[in-house]
Amino acid sequence: MIRVGLTGSIGMGKSTSGKLFAEAGIPVNDADAVVHDLYGREAVPLVEAAFPGTTRDGAVDRQELGRQLASDPSGFKRLEAIVHPLVQRREREFLDRQSAAGADIVVLDIPLLFETGADERVDKIVVVSCDPQIQRERVLARPGMTEEKFNMILSRQTPDAEKRARANYIIDTGGSIDAAREQIKDIIADLRQQAAANRPTGGEP
């Protein structure tokens, strides 16, 4: 089973690319979705203990947590120490399920793939990228987004150029959805071709 790490900076189209992999029949584990689920489950008491006042009605108030982190960015390390082990446990459960189901390729959609060392847990890396101006327009069009917040997020992410340099495949999302879909189909075909070439054959040694 080939473990593909999917990543990309904010606004590059990573979430859309993950959906296109799923559309093509590839199982996808979305780390952001896992975190969202954890914020309504086992992470709640841990986050409240580390960041008092950030939970409400049995769930993490992401807006309040974001406000506290913006005023004290050192809190990111504390939050990561809580969340990352829980996310990795869910990831292992996902991989076990897919391996048992006989999947040949799985995608681990991890926003901070390089920043957290998760690149060491995958076999291939796919980076989603586009022109910086397109990225900026997409992000600033989001509700509640500001220049300051955008710059803070970028400062915590590995630069796009470095991500691209470390990728096995790059998806350019500057064009249409159909163009991205075709790139993903080509990546899947190439991965399956490589897997077939590396598969042991029968016969005498």
C-alpha positions in Angstrom: 0.0 0.0 0.0 1.5 3.3 -1.1 1.1 6.1 1.5 0.8 9.5 -0.3 1.3 12.7 1.7 -0.8 15.5 0.3 0.1 19.0 1.4 0.1 22.6 0.3 0.1 26.1 1.8 -3.1 27.9 2.8 -5.3 28.8 -0.2 -3.4 26.5 -2.7 -6.4 24.1 -3.2 -5.3 21.2 -1.0 -8.8 20.4 0.3 -10.2 20.4 -3.2 -7.4 18.1 -4.4 -8.1 15.7 -1.5 -11.7 15.6 -2.7 -10.6 14.8 -6.2 -8.4 11.9 -5.0 -11.5 10.6 -3.1 -13.6 11.1 -6.2 -11.1 8.9 -8.1 -11.6 6.1 -5.5 -8.5 6.7 -3.4 -9.2 6.6 0.4 -8.2 9.9 2.0 -7.5 10.7 5.6 -8.1 14.5 6.1 -6.1 15.7 9.1 -8.1 18.9 9.3 -11.4 16.9 9.5 -9.8 14.7 12.2 -8.9 17.8 14.2 -12.4 19.2 13.8 -13.8 15.9 15.1 -11.3 15.8 18.0 -12.4 19.3 19.0 -15.8 17.9 19.7 -14.5 14.7 21.5 -11.4 13.6 23.3 -9.4 16.8 22.8 -11.9 19.0 24.6 -10.8 18.6 28.2 -7.1 18.7 27.2 -7.5 21.9 25.3 -9.5 23.5 28.1 -6.8 22.6 30.6 -4.1 24.2 28.5 -6.2 27.2 27.2 -8.9 28.0 29.8 -12.0 29.5 28.4 -11.6 28.0 24.9 -14.4 25.4 25.2 -18.1 25.8 25.1 -21.0 23.4 25.2 -18.7 20.4 25.2 -16.6 21.4 22.2 -13.6 23.6 21.5 -14.5 27.1 20.4 -12.1 27.5 17.5 -12.7 31.2 17.2 -11.7 31.8 20.9 -8.8 29.4 20.6 -7.6 31.3 17.5 -7.9 34.6 19.4 -5.8 33.3 22.3 -3.2 31.9 19.9 -3.0 35.2 18.0 -2.3 37.1 21.2 0.2 34.5 22.4 1.7 32.5 19.5 3.9 30.5 21.9 0.6 28.6 22.6 0.9 26.8 19.2 3.5 24.4 20.7 1.3 23.5 23.6 -1.6 22.9 21.3 0.4 20.8 18.9 1.6 18.7 21.8 -2.0 17.9 22.6 -3.4 17.5 19.1 -0.7 15.8 17.1 -0.6 12.5 19.1 -4.4 12.2 18.8 -4.3 12.9 15.1 -1.5 10.3 14.6 -3.5 7.7 16.4 -6.5 8.3 14.1 -4.1 8.1 11.2 -2.8 4.7 12.3 -6.4 3.4 12.7 -7.2 4.7 9.1 -4.1 2.9 7.7 -4.9 -0.3 9.5 -8.5 -0.2 8.1 -7.4 0.5 4.5 -4.6 -2.1 4.6 -7.2 -4.7 5.8 -9.5 -3.6 3.0 -6.8 -4.2 0.4 -6.3 -0.6 -0.7 -3.3 -0.1 -3.0 -3.0 3.7 -2.5 -4.1 5.9 0.4 -3.8 9.7 0.7 -2.9 11.4 4.0 -4.0 15.0 3.7 -1.7 16.8 6.1 -1.4 20.6 6.0 1.8 20.7 8.1 3.4 17.7 6.5 6.9 19.0 6.5 6.6 21.2 9.6 5.6 18.3 11.8 8.0 15.7 10.3 5.0 13.7 8.9 6.9 13.5 5.5 8.9 10.7 7.2 5.6 8.6 7.5 4.7 8.6 3.8 6.1 7.0 0.6 5.4 9.8 -1.8 4.7 13.5 -1.5 2.2 15.5 -3.5 2.3 19.3 -3.2 -0.6 21.5 -4.3 0.5 24.9 -5.5 -0.6 27.9 -7.6 0.5 31.4 -8.4 1.0 33.5 -5.1 -1.4 36.1 -6.3 -4.2 33.6 -6.8 -3.4 32.1 -3.4 -3.6 35.6 -1.8 -7.0 36.4 -3.5 -8.5 33.1 -2.4 -7.4 33.4 1.2 -8.4 37.1 1.7 -11.8 36.3 0.2 -12.5 34.0 3.2 -14.8 35.2 5.9 -13.0 36.8 8.8 -9.6 36.6 7.1 -7.2 39.6 7.4 -3.8 40.4 6.0 -2.4 40.0 9.6 -3.9 36.6 10.0 -2.9 35.5 6.6 0.7 36.5 7.2 0.7 34.8 10.6 -0.4 31.5 9.0 2.2 31.8 6.2 4.9 32.4 8.8 4.2 29.0 10.3 4.2 27.2 7.0 7.2 25.9 5.0 7.6 28.2 1.9 5.8 27.0 -1.2 9.1 26.9 -3.2 10.7 24.6 -0.6 7.6 22.4 -0.6 7.7 22.1 -4.4 11.4 21.2 -4.3 10.7 18.3 -1.9 7.7 17.0 -3.8 7.5 13.8 -5.9 4.5 15.3 -7.7 3.1 18.9 -8.0 -0.6 19.7 -8.7 -1.0 23.1 -10.2 -4.5 24.4 -9.1 -4.2 27.8 -10.9 -6.5 26.5 -13.7 -9.8 24.7 -13.7 -11.1 21.9 -11.5 -11.0 19.6 -14.6 -7.3 20.4 -15.1 -6.5 19.5 -11.5 -8.6 16.3 -11.9 -6.6 15.3 -14.9 -3.3 15.9 -13.1 -4.5 13.7 -10.2 -5.6 10.9 -12.6 -2.0 11.0 -14.0 -0.5 10.8 -10.6 -2.6 7.8 -9.6 -1.7 6.0 -12.9 2.0 6.7 -12.4 1.8 5.4 -8.8 0.1 2.2 -9.9 2.6 1.7 -12.7 5.5 2.1 -10.2 3.8 -0.4 -7.8 3.4 -2.9 -10.6 7.0 -2.5 -11.7 8.2 -3.1 -8.1 5.9 -6.1 -7.4 7.9 -9.4 -7.1 7.3 -11.8 -9.9 7.0 -15.5 -9.7 9.4 -18.0 -11.1 13.0 -19.1 -10.2 15.3 -16.7 -8.4 
